[in-house]
Amino acid sequence: MSTNSELRQLSPEELRARAAELKQQIFELRSKLNTGVLDSTAELGKTRRLIARCLTLARESEKGIVRKAKAEPGPRKGKKE
């Protein structure tokens, strides 16, 4: 699987091509599920989320949206150490 930082380095065309490959993989996973060969049904959900991530990053890139890295979380309030 790919991480967000790896996916952000790709162009929108490459991201859409990756999403198309993943859609083909979903088709194969569904056929395995129907024949009873699929070991982990969680792969379907992971692949669907990765498709959505690719398409979202492609759209962000086309629109020129730049996201900042998440800040590190500070100490939690209400917890005593």
C-alpha positions as CSV (number, residue, x, y, z in Angstrom):
1,M,0.0,0.0,0.0
2,S,1.0,3.6,-0.4
3,T,1.2,6.3,2.2
4,N,-0.1,9.8,1.8
5,S,3.3,11.3,1.4
6,E,4.1,8.8,-1.4
7,L,0.8,9.5,-3.1
8,R,1.3,13.3,-2.9
9,Q,4.4,13.1,-5.0
10,L,2.4,11.7,-8.0
11,S,0.8,13.8,-10.6
12,P,-3.1,13.8,-10.9
13,E,-2.8,11.6,-14.0
14,E,-0.7,9.1,-12.2
15,L,-3.1,9.1,-9.3
16,R,-6.1,8.5,-11.6
17,A,-4.2,5.7,-13.2
18,R,-3.5,4.2,-9.8
19,A,-7.2,4.5,-8.9
20,A,-8.1,2.6,-12.1
21,E,-5.6,-0.2,-11.2
22,L,-7.2,-0.4,-7.7
23,K,-10.7,-0.6,-9.2
24,Q,-9.5,-3.6,-11.2
25,Q,-8.2,-5.0,-8.0
26,I,-11.6,-4.5,-6.3
27,F,-13.2,-6.4,-9.2
28,E,-10.8,-9.3,-8.6
29,L,-11.3,-9.2,-4.9
30,R,-15.1,-9.3,-5.3
31,S,-14.9,-12.3,-7.7
32,K,-12.7,-14.1,-5.1
33,L,-15.2,-13.3,-2.4
34,N,-18.1,-14.7,-4.5
35,T,-16.1,-17.9,-5.2
36,G,-15.1,-18.3,-1.5
37,V,-11.4,-18.0,-2.1
38,L,-10.9,-14.6,-0.5
39,D,-9.1,-14.9,2.8
40,S,-9.6,-11.4,4.2
41,T,-12.6,-9.3,3.5
42,A,-10.9,-6.3,5.1
43,E,-8.9,-6.0,1.8
44,L,-12.0,-4.8,0.1
45,G,-12.4,-1.9,2.5
46,K,-8.7,-1.0,2.5
47,T,-8.7,-0.9,-1.3
48,R,-11.8,1.2,-1.5
49,R,-10.4,3.7,0.9
50,L,-7.1,3.8,-1.1
51,I,-9.1,4.6,-4.2
52,A,-10.9,7.4,-2.5
53,R,-7.5,8.7,-1.2
54,C,-6.0,8.7,-4.7
55,L,-9.0,10.5,-6.2
56,T,-9.1,13.1,-3.4
57,L,-5.4,13.9,-3.8
58,A,-5.8,14.1,-7.5
59,R,-8.6,16.6,-7.1
60,E,-6.7,18.6,-4.5
61,S,-3.7,18.8,-6.8
62,E,-5.9,20.0,-9.8
63,K,-7.5,22.7,-7.6
64,G,-4.2,23.8,-6.1
65,I,-5.1,22.9,-2.6
66,V,-2.1,22.4,-0.3
67,R,-2.5,20.7,3.0
68,K,-0.2,21.2,5.9
69,A,1.3,18.3,7.8
70,K,-0.6,17.5,11.0
71,A,0.9,19.1,14.1
72,E,2.1,16.8,16.8
73,P,-0.4,16.4,19.6
74,G,0.4,18.1,22.8
75,P,-0.3,16.8,26.3
76,R,-3.9,15.8,26.9
77,K,-6.0,18.0,29.1
78,G,-7.4,16.5,32.2
79,K,-4.7,13.9,32.6
80,K,-2.4,14.1,35.5
81,E,1.0,12.7,35.3
